């Protein structure tokens, strides 16, 4: 056989193999069509079970709450859950029976996350969520009472692998900085007040004749105070008095913050905007304990 004939034979064989692969892809594609499974009703509660533990998230008026103590929930995380439940895109069936190879797909009793969505007391959707794929762009699931294992779009295991603590909102308060009319700070070393008058920050009455403020510095500082998020939540309020006490008056509402130092990397704090104590990093706490000298005009 000549070299030309050999090359021609190899080329024909390659074309034949590619044709077979293409045909198989078409057949498999026809068996595993992409499906979008939607829930039209409004979801007002979600139950997430893993092993022996169950976590409940419920809609209370316009706010989502989590756990037995009805903690405010992280709205962003709940929104991700709702989006995942309302519309599931399945890319195909990977196994006809999840029981046969449940550990492989993370759908065994200890690993699977069982998510139930309700609306007005009625079960709207139930998903058994297994592992994410290696690319973390899809996940293995069993839908409702179907025993087959589906490949679903999205890292659903990441979305639903939550705890009560991780699902609690970290926000203490969020204030529109333009509505802040005064800030009072009382520490162990000083006490002062700054007041906004006609758009300019000036000292409170007690210091009006002795201090000149840099209004821009005060404005920049106040902006950093208006969105407070915790490092973590605590259950017990410290028994001693706060080392620092801050009061922000905004839009007619008074927001207070008490800061307790204990020599650790984080500090404990309480606020009138929330029921539970929490921890803050020392960096965040220092923003609320600004020295008055850092806000004044510097002499030439």
C-alpha positions in Angstrom: 0.0 0.0 0.0 1.4 3.4 -1.0 1.7 6.2 1.5 -1.0 8.2 -0.3 -3.4 5.2 0.0 -2.5 4.8 3.7 -3.2 8.5 4.4 -6.5 8.2 2.6 -7.6 5.2 4.6 -6.7 6.8 7.9 -8.6 9.9 6.9 -11.7 7.9 6.0 -11.5 6.0 9.3 -11.2 9.2 11.2 -14.3 10.7 9.5 -16.2 7.5 10.2 -15.3 7.6 13.9 -16.3 11.3 14.2 -19.6 10.5 12.5 -20.3 7.7 15.0 -19.5 10.1 17.9 -21.7 12.8 16.5 -24.6 10.3 16.1 -24.2 9.2 19.7 -24.3 12.8 20.9 -27.5 13.3 19.0 -29.1 10.2 20.5 -28.0 11.1 24.0 -29.1 14.7 23.5 -32.6 13.6 22.5 -32.9 11.5 25.6 -31.7 14.2 28.0 -33.4 17.4 26.9 -33.0 20.4 29.1 -36.1 21.0 31.2 -37.2 24.1 33.2 -39.4 23.2 36.2 -41.1 26.2 37.6 -43.2 26.9 40.7 -45.8 29.6 40.0 -47.3 29.9 43.6 -45.6 32.2 46.1 -43.3 30.4 48.6 -43.7 31.6 52.2 -41.7 29.0 54.1 -38.7 26.7 53.5 -37.6 23.7 55.5 -34.0 22.5 55.1 -33.2 19.1 56.6 -29.8 17.4 56.8 -29.4 14.2 58.9 -31.4 14.7 62.0 -31.4 18.6 62.0 -34.1 20.7 60.4 -34.0 24.5 59.8 -37.1 26.5 59.1 -37.2 29.9 57.3 -40.5 31.7 57.2 -41.9 34.9 55.7 -43.2 37.2 58.5 -45.1 40.0 56.9 -42.4 41.4 54.5 -39.4 40.0 56.4 -37.9 36.6 56.4 -37.0 35.0 59.8 -35.0 31.9 60.6 -34.9 29.4 63.4 -37.0 28.8 66.6 -36.1 32.3 67.9 -37.3 34.0 64.7 -34.0 35.8 64.0 -34.0 38.2 61.0 -32.7 36.3 58.0 -30.1 37.4 55.4 -32.4 38.6 52.7 -29.8 38.0 50.0 -29.3 34.4 50.9 -33.1 33.8 51.1 -33.5 35.4 47.7 -31.0 33.0 46.3 -32.9 30.1 47.8 -36.2 31.3 46.4 -34.8 31.8 42.9 -33.3 28.2 43.0 -36.7 26.8 44.1 -38.9 28.7 41.8 -37.1 27.6 38.7 -34.9 24.5 38.4 -33.2 23.7 35.1 -32.3 20.0 34.7 -29.7 19.1 32.1 -30.4 15.4 32.0 -30.7 12.1 33.9 -27.4 10.7 35.2 -28.9 7.7 37.1 -32.4 6.1 37.1 -32.3 5.3 40.8 -30.6 7.4 43.4 -30.6 4.6 45.9 -28.3 2.4 43.7 -25.3 4.9 44.0 -26.4 7.5 46.5 -23.0 8.1 48.0 -21.5 8.8 44.6 -23.9 11.7 44.1 -24.0 12.9 47.7 -27.7 11.8 48.0 -27.3 9.3 50.9 -29.0 9.9 54.2 -26.1 11.7 55.9 -25.0 13.9 53.0 -28.2 14.9 51.2 -29.8 18.2 51.9 -33.6 17.8 51.7 -35.4 21.1 50.9 -39.1 21.5 51.1 -40.9 24.7 49.9 -44.4 25.6 51.1 -47.0 28.2 50.1 -50.0 28.8 52.4 -49.4 25.4 54.1 -49.2 23.4 50.9 -46.0 21.6 49.8 -45.0 23.2 46.5 -41.7 21.5 45.8 -39.3 19.0 47.5 -35.7 18.6 46.4 -33.1 16.2 47.5 -29.8 18.0 46.9 -26.6 16.1 46.5 -23.0 17.1 45.6 -22.0 20.0 43.3 -20.1 18.8 40.3 -16.3 19.3 40.2 -16.8 22.6 38.3 -19.3 23.8 40.9 -21.6 25.0 38.1 -24.1 22.0 38.4 -25.4 19.7 41.1 -27.0 16.3 41.5 -30.6 16.3 42.6 -33.7 14.2 43.0 -36.9 16.2 42.4 -40.2 15.7 44.4 -40.9 11.9 44.6 -38.9 11.1 41.4 -36.2 8.5 42.3 -33.9 9.4 39.4 -30.8 11.5 39.7 -30.9 14.7 37.7 -28.0 17.0 36.8 -29.3 20.5 37.6 -27.8 23.8 36.7 -26.3 25.8 39.5 -24.4 25.0 42.7 -27.5 24.1 44.7 -25.6 22.3 47.4 -23.8 25.6 48.2 -27.1 27.5 48.2 -28.8 25.2 50.6 -25.9 24.1 52.9 -26.7 26.6 55.5 -27.0 26.8 59.3 -29.1 29.0 61.5 -26.1 31.2 62.3 -24.9 31.5 58.7 -28.4 32.4 57.6 -28.9 35.1 60.2 -28.7 38.7 59.0 -25.5 40.4 60.0 -27.0 43.9 59.7 -27.6 46.0 62.8 -28.7 49.1 61.1 -28.5 50.9 57.8 -29.1 54.7 57.9 -29.4 57.3 55.1 -26.4 59.5 55.9 -28.1 62.5 54.5 -30.7 62.3 57.3 -28.2 62.3 60.2 -28.6 65.4 62.2 -26.3 64.7 65.1 -23.8 62.3 66.6 -22.9 62.0 70.3 -19.8 60.1 71.4 -19.0 59.3 75.1 -15.8 57.4 75.9 -13.7 57.0 79.0 -11.6 60.0 78.0 -14.0 62.5 76.4 -17.5 63.3 75.5 -18.6 65.4 72.5 -21.5 66.1 70.1 -21.5 67.2 66.4 -24.6 68.7 64.9 -25.6 69.5 61.3 -26.8 73.0 60.9 -27.7 74.3 57.4 -25.6 71.5 55.8 -22.5 72.3 57.9 -21.2 70.3 60.8 -20.7 72.3 64.0 -19.9 71.3 67.6 -22.7 70.8 70.0 -23.7 73.5 72.5 -21.2 72.4 75.2 -18.2 72.9 72.8 -19.6 75.6 70.5 -17.1 78.3 71.6 -14.0 76.2 72.0 -13.8 73.9 68.9 -13.9 74.4 65.2 -14.8 71.4 63.2 -13.6 70.4 59.7 -17.1 69.8 58.2 -15.8 67.6 55.4 -14.0 65.3 57.8 -17.1 65.0 59.9 -19.2 64.3 56.8 -16.8 61.5 55.7 -16.8 60.1 59.2 -20.6 60.1 59.6 -20.8 58.2 56.2 -18.8 55.4 57.7 -21.1 55.0 60.7 -24.4 54.5 58.9 -24.1 50.8 57.8 -23.3 48.6 60.7 -22.8 44.8 60.3 -21.7 42.4 63.0 -18.8 39.9 63.0 -21.0 37.4 64.9 -24.0 37.3 67.2 -23.9 36.6 71.0 -26.6 35.6 73.4 -25.6 37.3 76.7 -25.4 41.0 77.3 -22.3 42.1 79.2 -23.1 42.9 82.9 -20.9 46.0 83.1 -21.6 49.4 81.7 -20.4 50.1 78.1 -17.0 51.7 77.7 -18.2 53.8 74.8 -21.7 55.0 74.1 -22.6 56.5 70.7 -26.0 58.1 69.7 -26.9 58.8 66.1 -30.0 60.9 65.5 -31.3 60.4 61.9 -34.7 61.3 60.5 -36.2 61.7 64.0 -35.0 58.2 65.0 -32.3 57.6 67.6 -29.8 54.8 67.1 -27.6 53.9 70.1 -24.5 51.8 70.2 -22.8 50.6 73.4 -19.2 49.2 73.0 -17.6 46.9 75.6 -13.9 46.3 75.6 -12.4 43.1 77.0 -8.8 43.1 75.7 -9.6 40.6 72.9 -9.3 41.0 69.1 -13.0 41.7 68.9 -15.3 43.8 71.1 -18.8 43.2 72.3 -21.6 45.7 71.4 -25.3 46.3 71.8 -27.6 48.6 69.9 -31.1 49.9 70.2 -31.7 48.8 66.6 -31.5 45.1 67.6 -32.4 42.7 70.4 -29.2 40.7 70.6 -25.6 41.6 71.5 -22.9 41.1 68.9 -19.2 41.3 68.2 -17.3 43.8 66.2 -13.7 43.9 65.0 -11.6 46.5 66.8 -11.2 48.3 63.5 -15.0 48.8 63.1 -15.3 49.8 66.8 -12.6 52.4 66.3 -14.8 54.2 63.7 -17.4 54.9 66.4 -14.8 55.9 69.0 -13.3 58.7 66.9 -11.4 61.3 68.9 -12.8 64.8 68.6 -9.3 66.1 67.7 -9.4 64.0 64.5 -12.5 66.0 63.3 -11.3 69.5 64.0 -9.6 72.1 61.7 -5.9 72.0 61.9 -4.2 75.3 62.6 -1.4 76.4 60.2 
